[in-house]
C-alpha cells in the first residue's frame, strides 16, 4: 500500500549577526569594517544610484579589515549600498544594505 508523501523537514539555519559595521566619519567615503571573527568570502558591493562604477568586487574580507566605499559622485541622500558575501561556515550567500 502506498504511503503518503511527507515532506522532509529542513531546519532553518541559526541566526547570524551581520558582520559589517559602517564608519561614517566621512559621509562620502564610509568605511565598511568586518567585525566578525571569520572572513567573508566573495564580497561584492553594489551602489544603487545610477552612476558609473556601481559594482565593486572585494573578494575575501578578513576579520577587522576595513574597506572604503567611494560615494563622491552619488547623491548621499539617495544612494543605497548593498553588500553581498558568502560565509564559509554554511556556504550561503548573505545580503545586507545600508544608506549613506
N, CA, C and O atoms as a printed pandas DataFrame, in Angstrom:
     atom_number atom_name residue_name chain_id  residue_number  x_coord  y_coord  z_coord
0              1         N          UNK        A               1    0.837   -1.166    0.000
1              2        CA          UNK        A               1    0.000    0.000    0.000
2              3         C          UNK        A               1    0.891    1.241    0.000
3              4         O          UNK        A               1    1.823    1.323    0.800
4              5         N          UNK        A               2    0.626    2.203   -0.875
5              6        CA          UNK        A               2    1.455    3.405   -0.918
6              7         C          UNK        A               2    1.276    4.256    0.336
7              8         O          UNK        A               2    0.189    4.342    0.909
8              9         N          UNK        A               3    2.368    4.872    0.735
9             10        CA          UNK        A               3    2.334    5.759    1.901
10            11         C          UNK        A               3    2.255    7.201    1.420
11            12         O          UNK        A               3    2.793    7.539    0.366
12            13         N          UNK        A               4    1.586    8.044    2.189
13            14        CA          UNK        A               4    1.532    9.460    1.787
14            15         C          UNK        A               4    2.926   10.084    1.868
15            16         O          UNK        A               4    3.715    9.778    2.762
16            17         N          UNK        A               5    3.196   10.946    0.928
17            18        CA          UNK        A               5    4.489   11.638    0.923
18            19         C          UNK        A               5    4.511   12.667    2.044
19            20         O          UNK        A               5    3.611   13.500    2.157
20            21         N          UNK        A               6    5.533   12.599    2.855
21            22        CA          UNK        A               6    5.712   13.553    3.947
22            23         C          UNK        A               6    6.947   14.382    3.615
23            24         O          UNK        A               6    8.053   13.849    3.526
24            25         N          UNK        A               7    6.760   15.677    3.434
25            26        CA          UNK        A               7    7.945   16.483    3.114
26            27         C          UNK        A               7    8.961   16.408    4.242
27            28         O          UNK        A               7    8.617   16.460    5.423
28            29         N          UNK        A               8   10.209   16.284    3.851
29            30        CA          UNK        A               8   11.253   16.231    4.873
30            31         C          UNK        A               8   11.436   17.621    5.471
31            32         O          UNK        A               8   11.389   18.630    4.767
32            33         N          UNK        A               9   11.641   17.650    6.753
33            34        CA          UNK        A               9   11.818   18.912    7.462
34            35         C          UNK        A               9   13.273   19.337    7.358
35            36         O          UNK        A               9   14.177   18.596    7.743
36            37         N          UNK        A              10   13.487   20.519    6.841
37            38        CA          UNK        A              10   14.828   21.087    6.760
38            39         C          UNK        A              10   14.856   22.283    7.702
39            40         O          UNK        A              10   14.194   23.287    7.440
40            41         N          UNK        A              11   15.612   22.193    8.796
41            42        CA          UNK        A              11   15.619   23.305    9.756
42            43         C          UNK        A              11   16.277   24.548    9.159
43            44         O          UNK        A              11   17.206   24.462    8.355
44            45         N          UNK        A              12   15.770   25.694    9.575
45            46        CA          UNK        A              12   16.390   26.939    9.158
46            47         C          UNK        A              12   17.741   27.074    9.850
47            48         O          UNK        A              12   17.917   26.584   10.965
48            49         N          UNK        A              13   18.705   27.740    9.195
49            50        CA          UNK        A              13   19.988   27.963    9.862
50            51         C          UNK        A              13   19.804   28.850   11.096
51            52         O          UNK        A              13   18.849   29.621   11.189
52            53         N          UNK        A              14   20.721   28.725   12.018
53            54        CA          UNK        A              14   20.687   29.562   13.220
54            55         C          UNK        A              14   20.839   31.028   12.834
55            56         O          UNK        A              14   21.356   31.356   11.766
56            57         N          UNK        A              15   20.384   31.887   13.711
57            58        CA          UNK        A              15   20.530   33.324   13.466
58            59         C          UNK        A              15   22.012   33.668   13.332
59            60         O          UNK        A              15   22.862   33.071   13.992
60            61         N          UNK        A              16   22.299   34.615   12.490
61            62        CA          UNK        A              16   23.676   35.002   12.187
62            63         C          UNK        A              16   23.751   36.527   12.212
63            64         O          UNK        A              16   23.045   37.202   11.463
64            65         N          UNK        A              17   24.596   37.054   13.064
65            66        CA          UNK        A              17   24.758   38.509   13.178
66            67         C          UNK        A              17   25.512   39.029   11.949
67            68         O          UNK        A              17   26.548   38.490   11.560
68            69         N          UNK        A              18   24.968   40.076   11.358
69            70        CA          UNK        A              18   25.631   40.694   10.210
70            71         C          UNK        A              18   27.016   41.159   10.656
71            72         O          UNK        A              18   27.132   41.842   11.674
72            73         N          UNK        A              19   28.071   40.803    9.914
73            74        CA          UNK        A              19   29.425   41.106   10.383
74            75         C          UNK        A              19   29.878   42.539   10.144
75            76         O          UNK        A              19   30.944   42.930   10.620
76            77         N          UNK        A              20   29.103   43.318    9.428
77            78        CA          UNK        A              20   29.575   44.626    8.986
78            79         C          UNK        A              20   29.235   45.755    9.955
79            80         O          UNK        A              20   28.171   45.784   10.574
80            81         N          UNK        A              21   30.177   46.672   10.055
81            82        CA          UNK        A              21   29.977   47.931   10.779
82            83         C          UNK        A              21   30.376   49.031    9.801
83            84         O          UNK        A              21   31.366   48.892    9.083
84            85         N          UNK        A              22   29.620   50.113    9.767
85            86        CA          UNK        A              22   29.924   51.214    8.856
86            87         C          UNK        A              22   30.332   52.430    9.669
87            88         O          UNK        A              22   29.586   52.899   10.528
88            89         N          UNK        A              23   31.526   52.932    9.387
89            90        CA          UNK        A              23   32.006   54.170    9.997
90            91         C          UNK        A              23   31.738   55.299    9.007
91            92         O          UNK        A              23   32.215   55.268    7.872
92            93         N          UNK        A              24   30.977   56.288    9.443
93            94        CA          UNK        A              24   30.590   57.389    8.559
94            95         C          UNK        A              24   31.296   58.695    8.929
95            96         O          UNK        A              24   30.707   59.768    8.800
96            97         N          UNK        A              25   32.530   58.621    9.380
97            98        CA          UNK        A              25   33.276   59.835    9.725
98            99         C          UNK        A              25   33.345   60.782    8.527
99           100         O          UNK        A              25   33.232   61.997    8.686
100          101         N          UNK        A              26   33.530   60.226    7.333
101          102        CA          UNK        A              26   33.476   60.992    6.085
102          103         C          UNK        A              26   32.296   60.431    5.295
103          104         O          UNK        A              26   32.418   59.351    4.717
104          105         N          UNK        A              27   31.157   61.127    5.251
105          106        CA          UNK        A              27   29.956   60.578    4.617
106          107         C          UNK        A              27   30.145   60.156    3.161
107          108         O          UNK        A              27   29.484   59.226    2.699
108          109         N          UNK        A              28   31.033   60.825    2.437
109          110        CA          UNK        A              28   31.264   60.466    1.038
110          111         C          UNK        A              28   32.198   59.270    0.890
111          112         O          UNK        A              28   32.338   58.724   -0.205
112          113         N          UNK        A              29   32.834   58.860    1.982
113          114        CA          UNK        A              29   33.753   57.717    1.961
114          115         C          UNK        A              29   33.541   56.844    3.200
115          116         O          UNK        A              29   34.442   56.740    4.032
116          117         N          UNK        A              30   32.372   56.215    3.339
117          118        CA          UNK        A              30   32.158   55.360    4.514
118          119         C          UNK        A              30   33.109   54.168    4.500
119          120         O          UNK        A              30   33.439   53.627    3.444
120          121         N          UNK        A              31   33.539   53.775    5.687
121          122        CA          UNK        A              31   34.386   52.594    5.838
122          123         C          UNK        A              31   33.509   51.428    6.269
123          124         O          UNK        A              31   32.758   51.528    7.239
124          125         N          UNK        A              32   33.609   50.327    5.542
125          126        CA          UNK        A              32   32.890   49.107    5.893
126          127         C          UNK        A              32   33.902   48.190    6.566
127          128         O          UNK        A              32   34.934   47.858    5.982
128          129         N          UNK        A              33   33.602   47.783    7.793
129          130        CA          UNK        A              33   34.541   47.010    8.612
130          131         C          UNK        A              33   33.937   45.652    8.917
131          132         O          UNK        A              33   32.773   45.555    9.304
132          133         N          UNK        A              34   34.736   44.594    8.741
133          134        CA          UNK        A              34   34.288   43.246    9.091
134          135         C          UNK        A              34   34.528   43.041   10.584
135          136         O          UNK        A              34   35.671   42.869   11.008
136          137         N          UNK        A              35   33.468   43.057   11.381
137          138        CA          UNK        A              35   33.567   42.887   12.833
138          139         C          UNK        A              35   33.405   41.435   13.259
139          140         O          UNK        A              35   33.332   41.158   14.456
140          141         N          UNK        A              36   33.347   40.511   12.325
141          142        CA          UNK        A              36   33.169   39.094   12.659
142          143         C          UNK        A              36   34.509   38.457   13.003
143          144         O          UNK        A              36   35.571   39.027   12.753
144          145         N          UNK        A              37   34.435   37.276   13.576
145          146        CA          UNK        A              37   35.641   36.512   13.890
146          147         C          UNK        A              37   36.074   35.656   12.708
147          148         O          UNK        A              37   37.111   34.994   12.767
148          149         N          UNK        A              38   35.295   35.664   11.645
149          150        CA          UNK        A              38   35.597   34.848   10.467
150          151         C          UNK        A              38   35.631   35.735    9.226
151          152         O          UNK        A              38   34.999   36.790    9.199
152          153         N          UNK        A              39   36.370   35.309    8.194
153          154        CA          UNK        A              39   36.386   36.098    6.961
154          155         C          UNK        A              39   35.064   35.986    6.215
155          156         O          UNK        A              39   34.322   35.019    6.383
156          157         N          UNK        A              40   34.783   36.973    5.401
157          158        CA          UNK        A              40   33.642   36.933    4.484
158          159         C          UNK        A              40   34.217   36.695    3.088
159          160         O          UNK        A              40   35.181   37.349    2.689
160          161         N          UNK        A              41   33.628   35.767    2.357
161          162        CA          UNK        A              41   34.163   35.380    1.049
162          163         C          UNK        A              41   33.367   35.979   -0.100
163          164         O          UNK        A              41   32.166   36.225    0.010
164          165         N          UNK        A              42   34.074   36.208   -1.212
165          166        CA          UNK        A              42   33.469   36.696   -2.456
166          167         C          UNK        A              42   32.570   37.910   -2.209
167          168         O          UNK        A              42   31.429   37.955   -2.670
168          169         N          UNK        A              43   33.095   38.877   -1.486
169          170        CA          UNK        A              43   32.317   40.065   -1.120
170          171         C          UNK        A              43   32.188   40.977   -2.339
171          172         O          UNK        A              43   33.166   41.273   -3.025
172          173         N          UNK        A              44   30.956   41.410   -2.585
173          174        CA          UNK        A              44   30.655   42.358   -3.643
174          175         C          UNK        A              44   29.848   43.501   -3.062
175          176         O          UNK        A              44   29.038   43.305   -2.155
176          177         N          UNK        A              45   30.072   44.699   -3.587
177          178        CA          UNK        A              45   29.355   45.883   -3.122
178          179         C          UNK        A              45   28.701   46.535   -4.336
179          180         O          UNK        A              45   29.335   46.733   -5.373
180          181         N          UNK        A              46   27.425   46.863   -4.185
181          182        CA          UNK        A              46   26.657   47.483   -5.263
182          183         C          UNK        A              46   26.114   48.822   -4.781
183          184         O          UNK        A              46   25.566   48.925   -3.684
184          185         N          UNK        A              47   26.272   49.839   -5.613
185          186        CA          UNK        A              47   25.703   51.162   -5.318
186          187         C          UNK        A              47   24.465   51.341   -6.166
187          188         O          UNK        A              47   24.517   51.190   -7.387
188          189         N          UNK        A              48   23.354   51.659   -5.533
189          190        CA          UNK        A              48   22.105   51.906   -6.252
190          191         C          UNK        A              48   21.902   53.408   -6.381
191          192         O          UNK        A              48   21.134   54.014   -5.634
192          193         N          UNK        A              49   22.613   54.001   -7.353
193          194        CA          UNK        A              49   22.485   55.448   -7.542
194          195         C          UNK        A              49   22.504   55.843   -9.008
195          196         O          UNK        A              49   22.462   57.034   -9.319
196          197         N          UNK        A              50   22.566   54.890   -9.905
197          198        CA          UNK        A              50   22.545   55.189  -11.329
198          199         C          UNK        A              50   23.857   55.692  -11.895
199          200         O          UNK        A              50   23.934   55.967  -13.092
200          201         N          UNK        A              51   24.881   55.822  -11.088
201          202        CA          UNK        A              51   26.162   56.330  -11.568
202          203         C          UNK        A              51   27.048   55.234  -12.140
203          204         O          UNK        A              51   26.641   54.077  -12.246
204          205         N          UNK        A              52   28.250   55.614  -12.501
205          206        CA          UNK        A              52   29.234   54.659  -13.012
206          207         C          UNK        A              52   29.877   53.912  -11.854
207          208         O          UNK        A              52   29.722   54.292  -10.693
208          209         N          UNK        A              53   30.597   52.853  -12.177
209          210        CA          UNK        A              53   31.317   52.059  -11.170
210          211         C          UNK        A              53   30.375   51.636  -10.048
211          212         O          UNK        A              53   30.667   51.838   -8.869
212          213         N          UNK        A              54   29.261   51.057  -10.422
213          214        CA          UNK        A              54   28.249   50.694   -9.434
214          215         C          UNK        A              54   28.577   49.416   -8.689
215          216         O          UNK        A              54   28.020   49.170   -7.620
216          217         N          UNK        A              55   29.473   48.590   -9.229
217          218        CA          UNK        A              55   29.799   47.316   -8.586
218          219         C          UNK        A              55   31.281   47.274   -8.253
219          220         O          UNK        A              55   32.124   47.606   -9.087
220          221         N          UNK        A              56   31.593   46.864   -7.034
221          222        CA          UNK        A              56   32.982   46.657   -6.620
222          223         C          UNK        A              56   33.127   45.216   -6.154
223          224         O          UNK        A              56   32.293   44.715   -5.399
224          225         N          UNK        A              57   34.176   44.557   -6.600
225          226        CA          UNK        A              57   34.460   43.191   -6.172
226          227         C          UNK        A              57   35.586   43.244   -5.157
227          228         O          UNK        A              57   36.718   43.593   -5.495
228          229         N          UNK        A              58   35.284   42.903   -3.929
229          230        CA          UNK        A              58   36.272   42.976   -2.853
230          231         C          UNK        A              58   36.946   41.645   -2.594
231          232         O          UNK        A              58   38.024   41.623   -1.998
232          233         N          UNK        A              59   36.366   40.542   -3.010
233          234        CA          UNK        A              59   36.952   39.232   -2.727
234          235         C          UNK        A              59   36.769   38.869   -1.265
235          236         O          UNK        A              59   35.705   39.101   -0.692
236          237         N          UNK        A              60   37.805   38.301   -0.659
237          238        CA          UNK        A              60   37.713   37.904    0.751
238          239         C          UNK        A              60   38.054   39.099    1.648
239          240         O          UNK        A              60   39.057   39.781    1.439
240          241         N          UNK        A              61   37.206   39.334    2.642
241          242        CA          UNK        A              61   37.441   40.412    3.612
242          243         C          UNK        A              61   37.698   39.748    4.960
243          244         O          UNK        A              61   36.831   39.062    5.501
244          245         N          UNK        A              62   38.881   39.956    5.489
245          246        CA          UNK        A              62   39.305   39.316    6.732
246          247         C          UNK        A              62   38.716   40.023    7.952
247          248         O          UNK        A              62   38.280   41.169    7.850
248          249         N          UNK        A              63   38.699   39.351    9.101
249          250        CA          UNK        A              63   38.228   39.998   10.332
250          251         C          UNK        A              63   39.033   41.277   10.608
251          252         O          UNK        A              63   40.254   41.302   10.453
252          253         N          UNK        A              64   38.339   42.312   11.013
253          254        CA          UNK        A              64   38.905   43.633   11.338
254          255         C          UNK        A              64   39.371   44.414   10.112
255          256         O          UNK        A              64   39.815   45.554   10.247
256          257         N          UNK        A              65   39.279   43.834    8.937
257          258        CA          UNK        A              65   39.662   44.566    7.727
258          259         C          UNK        A              65   38.603   45.624    7.424
259          260         O          UNK        A              65   37.407   45.390    7.595
260          261         N          UNK        A              66   39.061   46.784    6.975
261          262        CA          UNK        A              66   38.140   47.860    6.620
262          263         C          UNK        A              66   38.411   48.300    5.190
263          264         O          UNK        A              66   39.558   48.389    4.752
264          265         N          UNK        A              67   37.319   48.575    4.471
265          266        CA          UNK        A              67   37.416   48.974    3.072
266          267         C          UNK        A              67   36.531   50.198    2.868
267          268         O          UNK        A              67   35.418   50.281    3.386
268          269         N          UNK        A              68   37.057   51.138    2.101
269          270        CA          UNK        A              68   36.348   52.390    1.849
270          271         C          UNK        A              68   35.446   52.262    0.625
271          272         O          UNK        A              68   35.834   51.688   -0.392
272          273         N          UNK        A              69   34.238   52.807    0.741
273          274        CA          UNK        A              69   33.318   52.897   -0.392
274          275         C          UNK        A              69   33.297   54.355   -0.827
275          276         O          UNK        A              69   32.940   55.234   -0.042
276          277         N          UNK        A              70   33.675   54.616   -2.071
277          278        CA          UNK        A              70   33.691   55.992   -2.573
278          279         C          UNK        A              70   32.311   56.349   -3.116
279          280         O          UNK        A              70   31.831   55.753   -4.081
280          281         N          UNK        A              71   31.683   57.337   -2.476
281          282        CA          UNK        A              71   30.363   57.807   -2.890
282          283         C          UNK        A              71   30.423   59.257   -3.356
283          284         O          UNK        A              71   29.425   59.975   -3.298
284          285         N          UNK        A              72   31.597   59.685   -3.820
285          286        CA          UNK        A              72   31.797   61.091   -4.200
286          287         C          UNK        A              72   30.788   61.576   -5.235
287          288         O          UNK        A              72   30.264   62.683   -5.114
288          289         N          UNK        A              73   30.513   60.770   -6.239
289          290        CA          UNK        A              73   29.630   61.198   -7.322
290          291         C          UNK        A              73   28.160   60.914   -7.021
291          292         O          UNK        A              73   27.296   61.201   -7.850
292          293         N          UNK        A              74   27.868   60.361   -5.860
293          294        CA          UNK        A              74   26.499   59.959   -5.530
294          295         C          UNK        A              74   25.771   61.048   -4.754
295          296         O          UNK        A              74   26.389   61.869   -4.076
296          297         N          UNK        A              75   24.465   61.040   -4.864
297          298        CA          UNK        A              75   23.616   61.887   -4.024
298          299         C          UNK        A              75   23.488   61.159   -2.690
299          300         O          UNK        A              75   22.795   60.145   -2.608
300          301         N          UNK        A              76   24.137   61.654   -1.656
301          302        CA          UNK        A              76   24.200   60.947   -0.375
302          303         C          UNK        A              76   22.838   60.775    0.283
303          304         O          UNK        A              76   22.673   59.912    1.144
304          305         N          UNK        A              77   21.865   61.584   -0.111
305          306        CA          UNK        A              77   20.514   61.435    0.436
306          307         C          UNK        A              77   19.728   60.330   -0.264
307          308         O          UNK        A              77   18.674   59.916    0.218
308          309         N          UNK        A              78   20.236   59.853   -1.395
309          310        CA          UNK        A              78   19.501   58.870   -2.198
310          311         C          UNK        A              78   20.209   57.529   -2.358
311          312         O          UNK        A              78   19.552   56.522   -2.622
312          313         N          UNK        A              79   21.514   57.490   -2.206
313          314        CA          UNK        A              79   22.268   56.273   -2.515
314          315         C          UNK        A              79   22.001   55.160   -1.498
315          316         O          UNK        A              79   21.879   55.404   -0.298
316          317         N          UNK        A              80   21.915   53.941   -2.013
317          318        CA          UNK        A              80   21.794   52.739   -1.183
318          319         C          UNK        A              80   22.966   51.839   -1.534
319          320         O          UNK        A              80   23.233   51.596   -2.711
320          321         N          UNK        A              81   23.663   51.345   -0.529
321          322        CA          UNK        A              81   24.803   50.453   -0.732
322          323         C          UNK        A              81   24.393   49.052   -0.288
323          324         O          UNK        A              81   23.878   48.864    0.814
324          325         N          UNK        A              82   24.628   48.076   -1.158
325          326        CA          UNK        A              82   24.306   46.684   -0.863
326          327         C          UNK        A              82   25.601   45.895   -0.795
327          328         O          UNK        A              82   26.437   45.990   -1.694
328          329         N          UNK        A              83   25.772   45.115    0.266
329          330        CA          UNK        A              83   26.940   44.253    0.435
330          331         C          UNK        A              83   26.451   42.806    0.360
331          332         O          UNK        A              83   25.524   42.422    1.073
332          333         N          UNK        A              84   27.072   42.013   -0.498
333          334        CA          UNK        A              84   26.730   40.591   -0.626
334          335         C          UNK        A              84   27.991   39.779   -0.376
335          336         O          UNK        A              84   29.074   40.170   -0.813
336          337         N          UNK        A              85   27.866   38.648    0.324
337          338        CA          UNK        A              85   29.021   37.825    0.655
338          339         C          UNK        A              85   28.578   36.394    0.925
339          340         O          UNK        A              85   27.397   36.110    1.124
340          341         N          UNK        A              86   29.567   35.503    0.924
341          342        CA          UNK        A              86   29.342   34.109    1.291
342          343         C          UNK        A              86   30.043   33.842    2.612
343          344         O          UNK        A              86   31.087   34.418    2.915
344          345         N          UNK        A              87   29.449   32.969    3.372
345          346        CA          UNK        A              87   30.001   32.580    4.668
346          347         C          UNK        A              87   30.600   31.181    4.557
347          348         O          UNK        A              87   29.951   30.274    4.035
348          349         N          UNK        A              88   31.829   30.993    5.040
349          350        CA          UNK        A              88   32.489   29.693    4.951
350          351         C          UNK        A              88   31.758   28.632    5.755
351          352         O          UNK        A              88   31.746   27.465    5.363
352          353         N          UNK        A              89   31.149   29.011    6.873
353          354        CA          UNK        A              89   30.531   28.038    7.773
354          355         C          UNK        A              89   29.378   27.289    7.125
355          356         O          UNK        A              89   29.170   26.111    7.414
356          357         N          UNK        A              90   28.623   27.955    6.251
357          358        CA          UNK        A              90   27.458   27.286    5.666
358          359         C          UNK        A              90   27.378   27.398    4.147
359          360         O          UNK        A              90   26.512   26.771    3.536
360          361         N          UNK        A              91   28.253   28.178    3.523
361          362        CA          UNK        A              91   28.263   28.309    2.076
362          363         C          UNK        A              91   27.105   29.106    1.501
363          364         O          UNK        A              91   26.939   29.159    0.283
364          365         N          UNK        A              92   26.298   29.728    2.360
365          366        CA          UNK        A              92   25.152   30.502    1.896
366          367         C          UNK        A              92   25.562   31.929    1.552
367          368         O          UNK        A              92   26.528   32.465    2.095
368          369         N          UNK        A              93   24.804   32.530    0.637
369          370        CA          UNK        A              93   25.037   33.924    0.299
370          371         C          UNK        A              93   24.147   34.802    1.172
371          372         O          UNK        A              93   22.973   34.502    1.390
372          373         N          UNK        A              94   24.725   35.884    1.663
373          374        CA          UNK        A              94   24.007   36.837    2.506
374          375         C          UNK        A              94   24.046   38.204    1.835
375          376         O          UNK        A              94   24.984   38.520    1.102
376          377         N          UNK        A              95   23.031   39.001    2.087
377          378        CA          UNK        A              95   22.940   40.337    1.505
378          379         C          UNK        A              95   22.512   41.306    2.601
379          380         O          UNK        A              95   21.627   41.002    3.401
380          381         N          UNK        A              96   23.150   42.475    2.631
381          382        CA          UNK        A              96   22.842   43.498    3.635
382          383         C          UNK        A              96   22.928   44.859    2.961
383          384         O          UNK        A              96   23.811   45.083    2.133
384          385         N          UNK        A              97   22.032   45.760    3.301
385          386        CA          UNK        A              97   22.006   47.086    2.688
386          387         C          UNK        A              97   22.117   48.171    3.756
387          388         O          UNK        A              97   21.682   48.003    4.895
388          389         N          UNK        A              98   22.719   49.296    3.344
389          390        CA          UNK        A              98   22.738   50.459    4.230
390          391         C          UNK        A              98   22.658   51.725    3.383
391          392         O          UNK        A              98   22.946   51.713    2.186
392          393         N          UNK        A              99   22.266   52.802    4.024
393          394        CA          UNK        A              99   22.213   54.099    3.346
394          395         C          UNK        A              99   23.324   54.972    3.899
395          396         O          UNK        A              99   23.743   54.831    5.048
396          397         N          UNK        A             100   23.788   55.874    3.052
397          398        CA          UNK        A             100   24.875   56.754    3.467
398          399         C          UNK        A             100   24.324   57.766    4.435
399          400         O          UNK        A             100   25.064   58.620    4.923
